Amino acid sequence: RRFSLNCGTMADAKKNASPMKAIKISKLVINCCVGESGDQLTRATRVLEELSGQKPVFSKARLTVRTFSIRRNEKIACHVTVRGKKAEKILEKGLNVKEFELKTKNFSETGNFGFGIQEHIDLGIKYDPSIGIFGMDFFIVLERPGFRVSRRKRFRSRIGLQHKITKKDSIEWFKTKFGGTVVDH
């Protein structure tokens, strides 16, 4: 007889050890919504630029909201996309503010997660009275090697079900990578 009874567990061990199953940060998007254009928005832009070392992009309002005196296509927020080692470093600062504790609802079904902080000075940026204090949202997109097939121009294909990142996978990655805790609230 060639097959042993432990064959299934050995295959599972091989599957988990596959370099194609390794999860990494695709990008980190930091969003700072001010709710109005003008001086307040330019100060928020300076904060994001100081944090990331990149020039932020402005986001416009989708529709007019009279109660908040926001007009359609008015610039009301700014965001910046960070990748690579810099993204990991900034994410670590953000998670340090949260004390490496996230809620289960912070993780999406597609394996991405996000959280918000109230004050940017907690990230280690020196307080400047002329700028003020801004809160911001961190959103992290995770990927595995081979995810490019769904985005490339030529021979575009879909990612297989076994290769997709689930909520459980991202929570497990967060716990092992950062030693964080996930609370059910």
Salt bridges, closest charged atoms under 4 A:
ASP39 OD2 - ARG43 NE 3.77
GLU88 OE1 - LYS177 NZ 3.28
GLU109 OE2 - LYS167 NZ 3.90
GLU143 OE2 - LYS24 NZ 3.92
GLU143 OE1 - ARG151 NH2 3.34
ASP169 OD2 - ARG144 NH2 3.47
